[in-house]
Amino acid sequence: MQLDWPKISSCADGSEGERLLIANSLKTFNLNPEHNYVPWIVIDKNHTVKMQKSAETNLLGFLCENYFNHEPQIDQCTKEAISLGQHFNKASKPKPTAVIK
């Protein structure tokens, strides 16, 4: 998956980015139930612990299975890509650190 970072930055730093930021801030403020942490995964106005854990484990797989399921075949939603996303997420998770009080 290739992203056009200059185009993304231009959007984010411009009036369109500001408009989207405000619109999404209002959506976040109006969540019911309200969010307890970030990221708080919401698909079709729904949030569940199962959905949250699935997205945190393999975001690409989660999106392909739950969000892009009505789209025609998307190149990024191949079994290989989803498997790679799952492997990458497992490898890149930060190791827990002990808290000493």
N, C-alpha and C positions, 0 to 999 in steps of 0.2 A: 504494500500500500504506500503510495507516494503522496506526500502532502506538499502543497505549494505554500511554503512558509511566508514568503513576501506577501502573497495575496491574503493569507490568514492575518498577518500582522496589520496590513492595511485596513482590513475590515475591523479588526479588534480595536485599533487605535482611532478609527474614524467615527462618523455619526451613526453608521449602521451598528457598529460594535456597542456604542453607548446605548442605543435604542434597545438592542438585544439584552444588554446587561440589566437595564431597568426592568424590562419585561420579565426576565427570568428571576430577578430579585423579588418582584411581586408574586410570582408563582411560588417561590420558596417561602415567602412570608405567609402565604395563604394555604400551605400544605395542611391537610387534615388526615391523620394526626400530624402534628408538627414534627420536624426532623430533630433528631437528638445528636447528630454528628455529621461530619462530611467525610467522604462523599456519601450522600443519601440517594440511593438509586431508585428512581421512579420511572415506571413504564406504564403508559396509558392510565396515568393518575393513580397507580397502585404501587405500594411498597410492602415487601415482606422480608422477613429474615432470610428465608430460602433464596429469594431473588438477590438480596444483598450479598450473601455468601457466594452465590454462583458468579455474580459479576466480579467480585473481588478475586476469585480463583482463576477465572478465564473470561475476561471482558469481551474479547472477540467472539468466543463461542457463545457467550450469553446473548450478545447482540444479534448474532446470526440466527440463533434459535428463537429469540423472543421478539426482536424488533424488526428484523428484515424478513420475517417468515412470510410476508405477503408480497414481497418483491420478487421480480424474476431473478434467476440465478445471478448472484453477485460474486464476482471473481474472488473477493477476499473470504467468502464463506465456503471454502473448500475444506474437506476433512483434514487435509495436511496443514492448512493455515490455522484451523481451530486447534489442532493438536500442538502445533508450534506455539500458539498463544498460551496454551495450558502449560507447556514445558517452560516457556519463558517466565511466566508468572511465578511458578514454583521456584525457579532458580533465582529470581530477583527479589523475593520477599526478604525484608530485613529480618535479621535474627533478633529474637527477643533479648532484651537486656534486663538485668536485675535492677530493682530499685531498692536501695538501702535506706532505711529510715532510722 
